[in-house]
Amino acid sequence: MFSFYGIVSHLRTYSNENLKELILDLENADTYEWKIGEVKSGLITNHYLLAYPKK
């Protein structure tokens, strides 16, 4: 069962383009530094979104 849930969860992840669109809709998005990327693990690519306040 564990691998089934892992595969299904991965199918629900956002692409880098989806993450960029999400940022555009946020209030005060320009007050943060954003990093969007991906990490490959075997056959699977995981996408991430990091945000931290601008100095």
Residue frames as a rotation matrix with the C-alpha (Angstrom) as fourth column:
MET 1
0.558 0.830 0.000 0.00
0.830 -0.558 0.000 0.00
0.000 0.000 -1.000 0.00
PHE 2
0.258 -0.498 -0.828 2.79
0.367 -0.742 0.561 2.43
-0.894 -0.448 -0.009 0.80
SER 3
-0.771 -0.616 0.165 4.06
0.366 -0.215 0.905 2.63
-0.522 0.758 0.391 -2.78
PHE 4
-0.157 0.800 0.579 0.52
0.952 -0.033 0.304 3.16
0.263 0.599 -0.757 -4.10
TYR 5
0.725 0.468 -0.505 0.05
0.627 -0.753 0.202 6.25
-0.285 -0.463 -0.839 -1.92
GLY 6
-0.108 -0.863 -0.494 3.48
0.265 -0.504 0.822 7.54
-0.958 -0.042 0.283 -2.86
ILE 7
-0.769 -0.141 0.624 2.70
0.627 0.029 0.779 7.31
-0.128 0.990 0.066 -6.57
VAL 8
0.208 0.935 0.288 -0.74
0.925 -0.283 0.252 8.87
0.317 0.214 -0.924 -6.21
SER 9
0.587 -0.046 -0.808 0.67
0.482 -0.783 0.394 11.73
-0.651 -0.621 -0.437 -4.12
HIS 10
-0.511 -0.851 -0.121 3.35
0.346 -0.332 0.877 12.40
-0.787 0.406 0.465 -6.69
LEU 11
-0.482 0.400 0.780 0.73
0.852 0.006 0.523 12.70
0.204 0.916 -0.344 -9.42
ARG 12
0.616 0.782 -0.100 -0.88
0.775 -0.578 0.256 15.55
0.142 -0.235 -0.962 -7.43
THR 13
-0.069 -0.714 -0.697 2.28
0.699 -0.533 0.477 17.68
-0.712 -0.454 0.536 -7.21
TYR 14
0.837 0.323 -0.442 2.66
0.011 -0.817 -0.576 21.05
-0.548 0.478 -0.687 -8.91
SER 15
0.416 -0.713 0.565 5.01
0.878 0.154 -0.453 21.72
0.236 0.684 0.690 -11.81
ASN 16
-0.556 -0.688 -0.467 7.49
0.751 -0.656 0.072 24.60
-0.356 -0.311 0.881 -11.71
GLU 17
-0.796 0.318 0.515 5.16
0.171 -0.697 0.696 26.61
0.581 0.642 0.501 -13.96
ASN 18
0.274 0.927 -0.256 2.22
0.524 0.079 0.848 26.00
0.806 -0.367 -0.464 -11.59
LEU 19
0.150 -0.300 -0.942 4.32
0.969 -0.144 0.200 27.21
-0.196 -0.943 0.270 -8.67
LYS 20
-0.876 -0.473 0.097 5.27
0.481 -0.837 0.259 30.41
-0.041 0.273 0.961 -10.55
GLU 21
-0.373 0.830 0.414 1.58
0.168 -0.379 0.910 31.10
0.912 0.409 0.002 -11.20
LEU 22
0.402 0.509 -0.761 0.77
0.814 0.182 0.551 30.62
0.419 -0.841 -0.341 -7.51
ILE 23
-0.384 -0.650 -0.656 3.34
0.855 -0.518 0.012 33.25
-0.348 -0.556 0.755 -6.54
LEU 24
-0.843 0.039 0.536 1.90
0.315 -0.773 0.551 35.81
0.436 0.633 0.640 -8.95
ASP 25
0.067 0.990 0.123 -1.44
0.270 -0.137 0.953 35.73
0.961 -0.031 -0.276 -7.12
LEU 26
0.113 -0.068 -0.991 0.01
0.978 0.182 0.099 36.39
0.174 -0.981 0.087 -3.66
GLU 27
0.931 0.134 0.340 -0.18
0.054 -0.971 0.234 39.70
0.362 -0.200 -0.911 -1.86
ASN 28
0.678 -0.706 0.203 3.25
-0.667 -0.476 0.574 41.15
-0.309 -0.525 -0.793 -1.02
ALA 29
0.893 -0.351 0.283 5.00
0.416 0.884 -0.214 38.52
-0.174 0.309 0.935 -3.13
ASP 30
0.560 -0.698 0.446 7.62
0.168 -0.432 -0.886 41.12
0.811 0.571 -0.125 -4.01
THR 31
0.490 -0.379 0.785 8.74
-0.832 -0.472 0.292 41.30
0.259 -0.796 -0.547 -0.37
TYR 32
0.604 -0.262 0.752 10.08
-0.248 0.836 0.490 37.73
-0.757 -0.482 0.441 -0.54
GLU 33
-0.394 -0.713 -0.579 12.87
-0.908 0.204 0.367 35.98
-0.143 0.670 -0.728 -2.36
TRP 34
0.661 0.691 0.291 11.52
-0.589 0.719 -0.369 32.90
-0.464 0.073 0.883 -4.15
LYS 35
-0.582 -0.781 -0.226 13.32
-0.780 0.456 0.429 29.78
-0.232 0.426 -0.875 -5.22
ILE 36
0.655 0.745 0.131 11.63
-0.618 0.627 -0.475 27.18
-0.436 0.231 0.870 -7.35
GLY 37
-0.358 -0.828 -0.431 13.43
-0.933 0.334 0.135 24.02
0.032 0.451 -0.892 -8.31
GLU 38
0.777 0.560 -0.288 13.39
-0.564 0.822 0.079 20.30
0.281 0.101 0.954 -8.59
VAL 39
-0.269 -0.790 0.551 15.22
-0.883 0.431 0.188 17.35
-0.386 -0.436 -0.813 -7.11
LYS 40
0.285 0.316 -0.905 15.45
-0.722 0.692 0.015 14.07
0.631 0.649 0.425 -8.96
SER 41
-0.276 -0.288 0.917 15.30
-0.813 0.578 -0.063 10.81
-0.512 -0.763 -0.394 -7.05
GLY 42
-0.544 0.037 0.838 15.51
0.294 0.944 0.149 7.80
-0.786 0.328 -0.524 -9.30
LEU 43
-0.609 0.392 0.690 12.65
0.769 0.076 0.635 7.99
0.197 0.917 -0.347 -11.78
ILE 44
0.456 0.866 -0.206 10.77
0.885 -0.418 0.203 10.65
0.090 -0.276 -0.957 -9.81
THR 45
-0.611 -0.548 0.571 11.27
0.465 -0.833 -0.300 14.41
0.640 0.082 0.764 -9.94
ASN 46
0.167 0.618 -0.768 10.11
0.980 -0.192 0.059 16.38
-0.111 -0.762 -0.637 -6.89
HIS 47
-0.086 -0.103 0.991 9.41
0.436 -0.898 -0.056 20.09
0.896 0.428 0.123 -7.20
TYR 48
-0.080 0.033 -0.996 9.88
0.987 -0.136 -0.083 22.59
-0.138 -0.990 -0.021 -4.40
LEU 49
0.293 0.209 0.933 9.09
0.325 -0.939 0.108 26.20
0.899 0.272 -0.344 -3.57
LEU 50
-0.136 -0.413 -0.901 11.04
0.991 -0.074 -0.115 28.15
-0.019 -0.908 0.419 -0.96
ALA 51
0.414 0.268 0.870 10.35
0.320 -0.938 0.137 31.68
0.852 0.221 -0.474 0.25
TYR 52
-0.026 -0.394 -0.919 12.18
0.991 -0.133 0.030 33.94
-0.134 -0.909 0.394 2.64
PRO 53
0.817 0.426 -0.389 11.85
0.419 -0.902 -0.107 37.65
-0.397 -0.075 -0.915 3.42
LYS 54
0.423 -0.674 0.606 14.02
0.536 -0.353 -0.767 40.04
0.731 0.649 0.212 1.44
LYS 55
-0.034 -0.531 -0.846 16.65
0.977 -0.198 0.085 41.82
-0.213 -0.824 0.526 3.47
